[in-house]
Amino acid sequence: MQLLKEALSRFGAIYGRAAEAADVVDHTAVSLATCGATGWPQVRTVLLKGYDELGFTFYTNRHSRKGRALAENPRAALCFHWAPLAEQVVIEGVVTPVAESEADAYWASRPRESQIGGWASQQSAALETREVLEQRVAEYAARFPEGEPVPRPPHWSGYRLAPVRIEFWRARPGRLHERDVYEHTAEGWAYRLLNP
Ligand SMILES: Cc1cc2nc3c(=O)[nH]c(=O)nc-3n(C[C@H](O)[C@H](O)[C@H](O)COP(=O)(O)O)c2cc1C
Protein backbone atom coordinates (compact mmCIF):
# COMPACT_ATOMS: atom_id res chain seq x y z
CA MET A 1 0.00 0.00 0.00
CA GLN A 2 2.94 2.30 0.68
CA LEU A 3 3.96 2.07 -2.98
CA LEU A 4 0.40 2.82 -4.12
CA LYS A 5 0.41 5.90 -1.87
CA GLU A 6 3.73 6.95 -3.39
CA ALA A 7 2.38 6.48 -6.92
CA LEU A 8 -0.73 8.53 -6.14
CA SER A 9 1.34 11.25 -4.58
CA ARG A 10 3.50 11.40 -7.69
CA PHE A 11 0.38 11.45 -9.86
CA GLY A 12 -0.98 14.27 -7.71
CA ALA A 13 2.18 16.34 -8.13
CA ILE A 14 2.11 16.06 -11.93
CA TYR A 15 -1.67 16.54 -12.07
CA GLY A 16 -1.29 19.68 -9.97
CA ARG A 17 1.39 21.05 -12.28
CA ALA A 18 -0.84 20.27 -15.29
CA ALA A 19 -3.71 22.14 -13.61
CA GLU A 20 -1.50 25.19 -13.17
CA ALA A 21 0.05 25.12 -16.65
CA ALA A 22 -1.48 27.84 -18.81
CA ASP A 23 -0.78 25.84 -21.98
CA VAL A 24 -2.61 22.70 -20.80
CA VAL A 25 -6.14 23.16 -22.15
CA ASP A 26 -7.85 20.75 -19.75
CA HIS A 27 -5.66 18.75 -17.38
CA THR A 28 -8.59 16.48 -16.48
CA ALA A 29 -9.02 15.13 -20.05
CA VAL A 30 -7.92 11.52 -20.29
CA SER A 31 -8.13 8.73 -22.86
CA LEU A 32 -10.21 5.84 -21.56
CA ALA A 33 -9.60 2.46 -23.19
CA THR A 34 -12.07 -0.38 -22.78
CA CYS A 35 -12.35 -3.82 -24.28
CA GLY A 36 -15.78 -5.43 -24.35
CA ALA A 37 -16.71 -9.02 -25.02
CA THR A 38 -15.61 -8.90 -28.67
CA GLY A 39 -12.00 -8.25 -27.67
CA TRP A 40 -11.79 -5.14 -29.87
CA PRO A 41 -10.19 -2.25 -27.98
CA GLN A 42 -12.16 1.02 -27.88
CA VAL A 43 -10.85 4.41 -26.80
CA ARG A 44 -12.32 7.86 -26.18
CA THR A 45 -11.72 10.93 -24.02
CA VAL A 46 -13.46 11.49 -20.69
CA LEU A 47 -12.91 13.96 -17.87
CA LEU A 48 -11.39 12.82 -14.59
CA LYS A 49 -13.61 13.99 -11.76
CA GLY A 50 -11.56 12.81 -8.80
CA TYR A 51 -9.04 10.30 -7.55
CA ASP A 52 -7.93 8.78 -4.28
CA GLU A 53 -6.64 5.45 -3.01
CA LEU A 54 -9.88 3.79 -4.13
CA GLY A 55 -9.41 4.86 -7.71
CA PHE A 56 -9.98 7.35 -10.53
CA THR A 57 -13.52 8.55 -11.18
CA PHE A 58 -15.28 9.61 -14.38
CA TYR A 59 -18.92 10.07 -15.33
CA THR A 60 -20.86 8.96 -18.36
CA ASN A 61 -23.97 7.26 -19.69
CA ARG A 62 -24.05 3.62 -18.58
CA HIS A 63 -25.92 2.65 -21.75
CA SER A 64 -23.20 4.15 -23.95
CA ARG A 65 -20.77 2.04 -25.93
CA LYS A 66 -18.19 2.36 -23.14
CA GLY A 67 -20.84 1.54 -20.53
CA ARG A 68 -21.73 -1.63 -22.40
CA ALA A 69 -18.06 -2.57 -22.81
CA LEU A 70 -17.46 -2.05 -19.08
CA ALA A 71 -20.49 -4.19 -18.21
CA GLU A 72 -19.00 -6.98 -20.34
CA ASN A 73 -15.44 -6.51 -19.12
CA PRO A 74 -14.60 -4.15 -16.25
CA ARG A 75 -10.88 -4.00 -17.11
CA ALA A 76 -9.94 -0.59 -18.49
CA ALA A 77 -7.06 1.85 -18.88
CA LEU A 78 -6.59 5.61 -18.62
CA CYS A 79 -3.87 7.48 -20.50
CA PHE A 80 -3.04 11.08 -19.58
CA HIS A 81 -0.67 13.04 -21.79
CA TRP A 82 0.12 16.60 -20.80
CA ALA A 83 2.20 17.62 -23.81
CA PRO A 84 3.53 20.95 -22.42
CA LEU A 85 4.82 19.05 -19.38
CA ALA A 86 6.25 16.18 -21.48
CA GLU A 87 4.61 13.79 -19.03
CA GLN A 88 2.44 10.73 -19.57
CA VAL A 89 0.72 8.61 -16.93
CA VAL A 90 -0.99 5.35 -17.85
CA ILE A 91 -3.26 3.68 -15.32
CA GLU A 92 -4.73 0.22 -15.76
CA GLY A 93 -7.33 -1.19 -13.45
CA VAL A 94 -10.72 -2.60 -12.75
CA VAL A 95 -13.79 -0.43 -12.96
CA THR A 96 -16.82 -0.46 -10.66
CA PRO A 97 -19.83 1.86 -10.64
CA VAL A 98 -19.69 4.65 -8.05
CA ALA A 99 -22.29 4.69 -5.26
CA GLU A 100 -25.66 6.19 -6.22
CA SER A 101 -25.21 8.89 -3.55
CA GLU A 102 -21.85 9.88 -5.02
CA ALA A 103 -23.33 10.09 -8.52
CA ASP A 104 -26.22 12.18 -7.15
CA ALA A 105 -23.82 14.63 -5.54
CA TYR A 106 -21.80 15.10 -8.71
CA TRP A 107 -24.94 15.30 -10.89
CA ALA A 108 -26.28 18.08 -8.66
CA SER A 109 -23.11 20.12 -9.27
CA ARG A 110 -23.57 20.08 -13.07
CA PRO A 111 -25.11 23.02 -14.93
CA ARG A 112 -28.81 22.61 -15.82
CA GLU A 113 -27.93 22.61 -19.54
CA SER A 114 -25.66 19.58 -19.07
CA GLN A 115 -28.30 17.85 -16.96
CA ILE A 116 -30.92 18.31 -19.70
CA GLY A 117 -28.35 16.99 -22.17
CA GLY A 118 -27.82 13.97 -19.95
CA TRP A 119 -31.51 13.14 -20.25
CA ALA A 120 -31.82 13.98 -23.94
CA SER A 121 -28.78 12.17 -25.30
CA GLN A 122 -29.04 8.44 -25.89
CA GLN A 123 -25.26 8.41 -25.89
CA SER A 124 -23.67 6.25 -28.61
CA ALA A 125 -27.02 5.21 -30.14
CA ALA A 126 -27.62 6.12 -33.79
CA LEU A 127 -29.22 9.55 -34.27
CA GLU A 128 -31.51 10.10 -37.27
CA THR A 129 -30.99 13.84 -37.48
CA ARG A 130 -29.71 16.66 -35.28
CA GLU A 131 -33.32 17.92 -35.07
CA VAL A 132 -34.37 14.73 -33.28
CA LEU A 133 -31.85 15.49 -30.53
CA GLU A 134 -32.91 19.15 -30.34
CA GLN A 135 -36.52 18.03 -30.01
CA ARG A 136 -35.60 15.73 -27.13
CA VAL A 137 -33.69 18.57 -25.43
CA ALA A 138 -36.79 20.80 -25.73
CA GLU A 139 -39.00 18.03 -24.32
CA TYR A 140 -36.82 17.48 -21.25
CA ALA A 141 -36.32 21.23 -20.71
CA ALA A 142 -40.13 21.53 -20.59
CA ARG A 143 -40.50 18.46 -18.37
CA PHE A 144 -38.16 19.80 -15.66
CA PRO A 145 -39.23 23.28 -14.54
CA GLU A 146 -36.53 25.95 -14.46
CA GLY A 147 -35.30 26.70 -10.94
CA GLU A 148 -36.07 23.21 -9.64
CA PRO A 149 -33.51 20.40 -9.33
CA VAL A 150 -33.27 18.10 -12.34
CA PRO A 151 -33.24 14.47 -11.14
CA ARG A 152 -30.36 12.25 -12.25
CA PRO A 153 -31.29 9.85 -15.05
CA PRO A 154 -30.92 6.23 -13.89
CA HIS A 155 -28.56 5.52 -16.80
CA TRP A 156 -26.23 8.45 -16.02
CA SER A 157 -23.58 7.75 -13.41
CA GLY A 158 -19.93 7.33 -12.66
CA TYR A 159 -17.27 4.67 -12.61
CA ARG A 160 -14.19 4.29 -10.47
CA LEU A 161 -11.11 2.63 -11.90
CA ALA A 162 -9.17 0.94 -9.08
CA PRO A 163 -5.55 0.85 -10.26
CA VAL A 164 -3.53 -2.34 -10.61
CA ARG A 165 -0.74 -0.66 -12.60
CA ILE A 166 0.42 2.96 -12.76
CA GLU A 167 3.15 3.89 -15.20
CA PHE A 168 4.97 7.20 -15.36
CA TRP A 169 6.76 8.43 -18.49
CA ARG A 170 8.81 11.58 -18.68
CA ALA A 171 10.55 12.86 -21.82
CA ARG A 172 14.33 12.93 -21.75
CA PRO A 173 16.87 13.93 -24.43
CA GLY A 174 17.89 11.41 -27.09
CA ARG A 175 14.61 9.55 -26.58
CA LEU A 176 16.13 8.06 -23.44
CA HIS A 177 12.91 8.77 -21.65
CA GLU A 178 12.29 7.87 -18.02
CA ARG A 179 9.72 5.18 -17.41
CA ASP A 180 8.82 3.56 -14.13
CA VAL A 181 5.90 1.49 -13.02
CA TYR A 182 4.02 0.57 -9.87
CA GLU A 183 2.24 -2.73 -10.31
CA HIS A 184 0.02 -4.83 -8.10
CA THR A 185 1.33 -8.40 -7.99
CA ALA A 186 0.45 -11.53 -6.00
CA GLU A 187 2.96 -10.31 -3.38
CA GLY A 188 1.52 -6.79 -3.22
CA TRP A 189 2.63 -3.58 -4.93
CA ALA A 190 5.96 -3.69 -6.74
CA TYR A 191 8.06 -0.97 -8.34
CA ARG A 192 10.55 -1.04 -11.18
CA LEU A 193 12.13 1.03 -13.92
CA LEU A 194 11.41 0.25 -17.56
CA ASN A 195 13.45 0.77 -20.69
CA PRO A 196 12.17 3.67 -22.74
C1 LIG B 1 -12.31 16.71 -23.99
C2 LIG B 1 -13.44 15.70 -23.97
C3 LIG B 1 -14.01 15.37 -22.78
C4 LIG B 1 -15.05 14.43 -22.72
N1 LIG B 1 -15.56 14.07 -21.51
C5 LIG B 1 -16.52 13.12 -21.45
C6 LIG B 1 -16.98 12.64 -20.19
O1 LIG B 1 -16.51 13.04 -19.11
N2 LIG B 1 -17.95 11.70 -20.20
C7 LIG B 1 -18.48 11.20 -21.35
O2 LIG B 1 -19.37 10.36 -21.29
N3 LIG B 1 -18.04 11.61 -22.55
C8 LIG B 1 -17.07 12.55 -22.63
N4 LIG B 1 -16.58 12.96 -23.85
C9 LIG B 1 -17.14 12.33 -25.07
C10 LIG B 1 -16.47 10.95 -25.27
O3 LIG B 1 -15.16 11.10 -25.77
C11 LIG B 1 -17.28 10.03 -26.19
O4 LIG B 1 -17.49 10.63 -27.44
C12 LIG B 1 -18.64 9.67 -25.59
O5 LIG B 1 -18.55 9.45 -24.20
C13 LIG B 1 -19.17 8.40 -26.25
O6 LIG B 1 -18.23 7.37 -26.12
P1 LIG B 1 -18.58 5.84 -26.35
O7 LIG B 1 -19.48 5.78 -27.57
O8 LIG B 1 -17.29 5.15 -26.55
O9 LIG B 1 -19.31 5.36 -25.12
C14 LIG B 1 -15.54 13.86 -23.93
C15 LIG B 1 -14.94 14.21 -25.14
C16 LIG B 1 -13.90 15.11 -25.17
C17 LIG B 1 -13.25 15.44 -26.49
The ligand as an SDF file (V2000), in Angstrom:
LIG
                    3D

 31 33  0  0  0  0  0  0  0  0999 V2000
  -12.3080   16.7100  -23.9900 C   0  0  0  0  0  0  0  0  0  0  0  0
  -13.4380   15.6960  -23.9750 C   0  0  0  0  0  0  0  0  0  0  0  0
  -14.0080   15.3660  -22.7770 C   0  0  0  0  0  0  0  0  0  0  0  0
  -15.0490   14.4330  -22.7250 C   0  0  0  0  0  0  0  0  0  0  0  0
  -15.5560   14.0710  -21.5120 N   0  0  0  0  0  0  0  0  0  0  0  0
  -16.5150   13.1160  -21.4510 C   0  0  0  0  0  0  0  0  0  0  0  0
  -16.9750   12.6400  -20.1870 C   0  0  0  0  0  0  0  0  0  0  0  0
  -16.5100   13.0430  -19.1120 O   0  0  0  0  0  0  0  0  0  0  0  0
  -17.9540   11.7030  -20.1950 N   0  0  0  0  0  0  0  0  0  0  0  0
  -18.4770   11.2030  -21.3530 C   0  0  0  0  0  0  0  0  0  0  0  0
  -19.3730   10.3560  -21.2860 O   0  0  0  0  0  0  0  0  0  0  0  0
  -18.0370   11.6140  -22.5510 N   0  0  0  0  0  0  0  0  0  0  0  0
  -17.0660   12.5460  -22.6320 C   0  0  0  0  0  0  0  0  0  0  0  0
  -16.5840   12.9570  -23.8540 N   0  0  0  0  0  0  0  0  0  0  0  0
  -17.1400   12.3270  -25.0740 C   0  0  0  0  0  0  0  0  0  0  0  0
  -16.4750   10.9540  -25.2710 C   0  0  0  0  0  0  0  0  0  0  0  0
  -15.1570   11.1050  -25.7690 O   0  0  0  0  0  0  0  0  0  0  0  0
  -17.2850   10.0330  -26.1880 C   0  0  0  0  0  0  0  0  0  0  0  0
  -17.4900   10.6270  -27.4410 O   0  0  0  0  0  0  0  0  0  0  0  0
  -18.6360    9.6700  -25.5930 C   0  0  0  0  0  0  0  0  0  0  0  0
  -18.5500    9.4470  -24.1980 O   0  0  0  0  0  0  0  0  0  0  0  0
  -19.1730    8.4020  -26.2500 C   0  0  0  0  0  0  0  0  0  0  0  0
  -18.2260    7.3690  -26.1150 O   0  0  0  0  0  0  0  0  0  0  0  0
  -18.5840    5.8400  -26.3460 P   0  0  0  0  0  0  0  0  0  0  0  0
  -19.4840    5.7800  -27.5690 O   0  0  0  0  0  0  0  0  0  0  0  0
  -17.2870    5.1460  -26.5500 O   0  0  0  0  0  0  0  0  0  0  0  0
  -19.3100    5.3610  -25.1150 O   0  0  0  0  0  0  0  0  0  0  0  0
  -15.5430   13.8600  -23.9290 C   0  0  0  0  0  0  0  0  0  0  0  0
  -14.9390   14.2070  -25.1380 C   0  0  0  0  0  0  0  0  0  0  0  0
  -13.8960   15.1080  -25.1650 C   0  0  0  0  0  0  0  0  0  0  0  0
  -13.2460   15.4440  -26.4910 C   0  0  0  0  0  0  0  0  0  0  0  0
  1  2  1  0
  2  3  1  0
  2 30  2  0
  3  4  2  0
  4  5  1  0
  4 28  1  0
  5  6  2  0
  6  7  1  0
  6 13  1  0
  7  8  2  0
  7  9  1  0
  9 10  1  0
 10 11  2  0
 10 12  1  0
 12 13  2  0
 13 14  1  0
 14 15  1  0
 14 28  1  0
 15 16  1  0
 16 17  1  0
 16 18  1  0
 18 19  1  0
 18 20  1  0
 20 21  1  0
 20 22  1  0
 22 23  1  0
 23 24  1  0
 24 25  2  0
 24 26  1  0
 24 27  1  0
 28 29  2  0
 29 30  1  0
 30 31  1  0
M  END
$$$$
